[in-house]
């Protein structure tokens, strides 16, 4: 996958995506489960609740792991009811994965 958010790092390619996840995704532990999933895949970036009721995330890492967390986001943790997900190429340089404050 080649997007504006891709940057070459030696022989590997890092993909960076912004996700906007809609549905029943607040009050069900979505951010923390997402962060656990991202960290288990050694992805970098952040996740946060938005005041409009959606969850927003920026994820950076190998394309296969980014694709996997996008797929995970379509179902989320127990109790979540995901009704939609938007993705777009993004930029950013992240050292780790963080849960960010609501914006």
ZAMARGU-4260 file (C-alpha; in steps of 0.2 Angstrom, whole numbers, plus 5000, padded with zeros to 4 digits):
<rodrens>
0) 5000/5000/5000 | 5007/5017/4995 | 5000/5033/5002 | 5006/5050/5006 | 5008/5044/5024
5) 5021/5031/5019 | 5040/5035/5022 | 5054/5023/5019 | 5064/5017/5034 | 5079/5007/5028
10) 5071/4992/5019 | 5054/4993/5028 | 5040/5005/5024 | 5031/5014/5038 | 5012/5018/5035
15) 5004/5031/5045 | 4985/5032/5045 | 4972/5043/5054 | 4956/5033/5059 | 4939/5040/5064
20) 4928/5027/5072 | 4910/5029/5074 | 4896/5020/5083 | 4895/5015/5101 | 4914/5018/5104
25) 4914/5028/5120 | 4911/5022/5137 | 4916/5004/5132 | 4935/5004/5135 | 4938/5007/5116
30) 4953/5018/5118 | 4962/5007/5130 | 4958/4991/5121 | 4964/5000/5105 | 4980/5006/5114
35) 4983/4988/5120 | 4981/4981/5102 | 4992/4995/5095 | 5006/4992/5107 | 5005/4973/5105
40) 5009/4976/5086 | 5022/4989/5091 | 5013/5003/5082 | 5016/5021/5086 | 5004/5035/5088
45) 4989/5040/5099 | 4971/5037/5101 | 4958/5048/5109 | 4939/5051/5112 | 4932/5066/5102
50) 4918/5077/5108 | 4907/5072/5093 | 4906/5054/5100 | 4919/5046/5089 | 4936/5039/5093
55) 4951/5046/5083 | 4968/5038/5081 | 4984/5040/5072 | 4994/5024/5069 | 5011/5022/5062
60) 5020/5006/5058 | 5022/4992/5045 | 5008/4992/5033 | 5002/4974/5038 | 5001/4979/5056
65) 4992/4995/5052 | 4980/4985/5041 | 4977/4973/5055 | 4972/4987/5068 | 4960/4995/5055
70) 4952/4977/5054 | 4952/4976/5073 | 4944/4993/5074 | 4929/4987/5063 | 4923/4977/5078
75) 4932/4984/5093 | 4931/4977/5111 | 4916/4968/5119 | 4902/4981/5121 | 4907/4992/5106
80) 4896/4993/5091 | 4906/5001/5077 | 4895/5008/5063 | 4908/5016/5053 | 4927/5019/5050
85) 4935/5032/5040 | 4954/5031/5036 | 4966/5044/5028 | 4984/5045/5025 | 4993/5055/5039
90) 5009/5062/5045 | 5018/5062/5061 | 5034/5055/5071 | 5029/5045/5086 | 5041/5036/5098
95) 5027/5026/5106 | 5008/5023/5107 | 4998/5035/5119 | 4980/5037/5125 | 4978/5056/5122
100) 4965/5068/5131 | 4948/5070/5123 | 4948/5084/5109
</rodrens>
